[in-house]
Amino acid sequence: MADQHAQSGDDIRPTETPAIRWDEPPEGPVLVLLDQTRLPAEEVELVCTDAPALVEAIRSLAVRGAPLLGIAGAYGIALAAARGFDVEEAADALAGARPTAVNLAVGVRRAHAAYRAELGREGDQKQAAEAALAAARALHREDAQASERMAAHGLALLDELLPAGGHRVLTHCNTGSLVSGGEGTAFAVALAAHRVGRLRRLWVDETRPLLQGARLTAYEAARSGMAYTLLTDNAAGSLFAAGEVDAVLVGADRIAADGSVANKVGTYPLAVLARYHHVPFIVVAPVTTVDPDTPDGASIEVEQRAGHEVTEITAPQVPVAGAEAGGGIPVAPLGTQAYNPAFDVTPPELVTAIVTEEGAVSPVTADALAELCDRSRQVTI
Ligand SMILES: CSC[C@@H](O)[C@@H](O)C(=O)COP(=O)(O)O
């Protein structure tokens, strides 16, 4: 199959606009987000001046993806503190805005703890707000570094598992620079393979219902100059059957202590397909996505989203005036009920490896994961 994009991608950024940035115009500090609901049509920034606006941006998926949610949550605390809002209230609202991605609560807790610690040291409100901002900036920076290290570990693992030929990698949802302070998680591994000429093709699942694959991953892949092909989620089975997939690379929203992986709905069927077809199924996520307090997959809260996301096709860049519910184009009879979990859970026995910035765990066991988390804590302290 001919490559769709022949240019070398090294100097091309996957988006012109950063996914998130802190700004301090004369009117006061703001958190500026690249509104992901408007992609790929246009890169538009969304300016949040308080925590409720950020909560709304999180719920509507203007800002999304586990690591970026953590960074956004931390900046949200800094924003509430800097603008003199009730920080306790902001922390509760932000941490609860979406339940599955553990990074959101982790990011909120980190900035909140820095804020409280400064107050505890008799710091004034301004100093506490500065401490929260410093914590958010540190998380942002660390996520970029983690991204780089995950890419290196992931590429080494791919080369070890697939010694011959270029890699044909299937991915789901969106895991690139739109979800991270750096180049992302699973997508960063594909990008690293592309840069050294080892990526033959990135197969991009469209990822119904909100099309993060089609709208966002295809966008990032195109701008990066890699060979990619978009497929409907339903076409993955026949792609495996045709022998066209060498590895699956996905991200994670929460990894339970036993190694169960919550990720975008549609991930679990890919893991089943991969096992049946003897293809490595690799999860790439920062250590902060591993949640030692969630013992197993059954304990992970899976976010249920509005049915209209399924019963309507919503192209946010093309608003439909006067339409019902979500404002999209109906594709089902009026009143149809929909089952719309945002995530599913893949059991550890279907996961070939979990790649983090601290290295890979394979086979995936509770003990190996716990050891990795301990190692990471020692490095951080
Ligand atoms: C590194 S991103 C990993 C996951 O957060 C990603 O795969 C995903 O499922 C995102 O879901 P979303 O609902 O778009 O926030």
The ligand as an SDF file (V2000), in Angstrom:
LIG
                    3D

 15 14  0  0  0  0  0  0  0  0999 V2000
   -2.1730    8.1640   27.0540 C   0  0  0  0  0  0  0  0  0  0  0  0
   -3.7380    8.3300   26.8410 S   0  0  0  0  0  0  0  0  0  0  0  0
   -4.4400    6.8210   27.4010 C   0  0  0  0  0  0  0  0  0  0  0  0
   -5.8760    6.9490   27.4850 C   0  0  0  0  0  0  0  0  0  0  0  0
   -6.1990    8.0860   28.2500 O   0  0  0  0  0  0  0  0  0  0  0  0
   -6.5070    7.0120   26.1040 C   0  0  0  0  0  0  0  0  0  0  0  0
   -6.2210    5.8440   25.4070 O   0  0  0  0  0  0  0  0  0  0  0  0
   -7.9830    7.1270   26.3050 C   0  0  0  0  0  0  0  0  0  0  0  0
   -8.6620    6.1530   26.4780 O   0  0  0  0  0  0  0  0  0  0  0  0
   -8.5210    8.4940   26.3770 C   0  0  0  0  0  0  0  0  0  0  0  0
   -9.9060    8.5070   26.5410 O   0  0  0  0  0  0  0  0  0  0  0  0
  -10.6850    9.8780   26.4670 P   0  0  0  0  0  0  0  0  0  0  0  0
  -12.1020    9.4970   26.7860 O   0  0  0  0  0  0  0  0  0  0  0  0
  -10.5150   10.4100   25.0990 O   0  0  0  0  0  0  0  0  0  0  0  0
  -10.0990   10.7730   27.5270 O   0  0  0  0  0  0  0  0  0  0  0  0
  1  2  1  0
  2  3  1  0
  3  4  1  0
  4  5  1  0
  4  6  1  0
  6  7  1  0
  6  8  1  0
  8  9  2  0
  8 10  1  0
 10 11  1  0
 11 12  1  0
 12 13  2  0
 12 14  1  0
 12 15  1  0
M  END
$$$$
